[in-house]
């Protein structure tokens, strides 16, 4: 069904992330699963993801995380500073990120993953 590889930036503790993996598997598709907490993306990989997502770094930040509340809440950071924060604290990266070819979505809600796959 698909020629473009599917990549999931996954956190196994996240129900939405698990749902995205299940949805892809239920369609009989294979995906490369990256545990982004164990293998965090570098700055250039994040830039590429953000380009595919059509987002700026600040939009990818999980604001409910303790590290955000302790270190970043109320601060105005540049795109480069947010990229540094995401590299230093990958727990701040919104999840799951599902990449399909030159497009990507944050899989919240899971329907966004369905739309991405249906867009093939």
Phi, psi and omega in degrees: 000323185236138176264332182279134178294148177253131178235135178240123170272109199240144170234112185299340179278352184262124182296323179293324178293315177297320179298320179297317178298317180296318179299314181294317179296321180297334177275001180075021181261150175261146178222148171273119183259124179248117173283095190288347174281324178279329182228073186294144177289146174278181183300315183292323177295319177297319178301316179298315178299314181298322177298316179292327179282338185070038184233163171261158184307318182299332181285346182267358187275130173278107186279351179273352182287146181300320180298327176294310182300322184282320190250338190232341183303133177081359181262148174256116182244151174285169176304317180296319179293322176294320177300316177300319180296318180293324177291318181289327184228077184300341176300339179284348182284125178300150185216163346282153171256124179246124181250134178222103183066236183260016179235157178210157175220156166271124188282046175232111354285172183301334179302333178296325177292317178302314180298319179298316181289324180288340183284358185292000000 
